[in-house]
Amino acid sequence: MSEQSHDATTSASSATSKIRDILERSQLPGFDLDAFIQARSADIDAISRATAVAFKGAQTITEKQADLLEAALDELKVALSSGSTALGNGASAEEVSKKQGDLLQNAITRTLDDMKEMAEAVQRAQKEIFDIALERARSNAEQLRSLFVTHKK
């Protein structure tokens, strides 16, 4: 079992225990607590795992953005260095400045486009996770209604 999966399982078990404690204290008449906990355990486990995956994905995106920024700064360093070399080889300051400006603009534009693309991918994933959770919540609400026993007088 991976560390991420183990952490999710531990988190799910803890969440299930807390939910059981809260519901036991509330003593809802006609509510089948064991059936509810059994039905919800898989949901809680799935949510815990999804959260762990989302967190790992966010870390990966952050690392990728840092890598992109570092690459852009490396390109800038190379551009500045090549400008000094070009000046030493007889190029005019104006030509070197223009070339450096173009290289810098291209590097920044490319990096910002990549960062924007990653942010949009994260946003799409978050929307998808929300949609899945919302659909599951609707389904669970219907199941929850069936767990209450109707008492006839």
Secondary structure, 3 states (H helix, E strand, C coil): CCHHHHHHHHHHHHHHHHHHHHHHHHCCCCECHHHHHHHHHHHHHHHHHHHHHHHHHHHHHHHHHHHHHHHHHHHHHHHHHHHHHHHHCCCCHHHHHHHHHHHHHHHHHHHHHHHHHHHHHHHHHHHHHHHHHHHHHHHHHHHHHHHECCCCC
